[in-house]
Amino acid sequence: MSPEGKPIIALPSTTHAGESKIVSMVKPGAGIVTTRAHAHYIITEYGIANMFGKNIKQRCKALIDIAHPMHREQLEKESRLL
């Protein structure tokens, strides 16, 4: 738990192989460690996304904004399909 009880997830925007850690869909069989309701702030080296109280479209936009710049265009395309 973070100070004042604000749930925070901090992660690098990419894997060591250069793949985005922010994705439009979870791969089949991948584990989920927390629900979307439990993450108020997602942090990468590109910024902070405040997720609290946002709908799905707003969450997508906030996450794309903190994704690695070379993956943002693809994430935007994929988010339109959701």
Secondary structure by P-SEA (a helix, b strand, c coil): ccccbbbbbbbcccccccccccccccccccccccccccccbbbccccccccccccaaaaaaaaaaaccccaaaaaaaaaaac
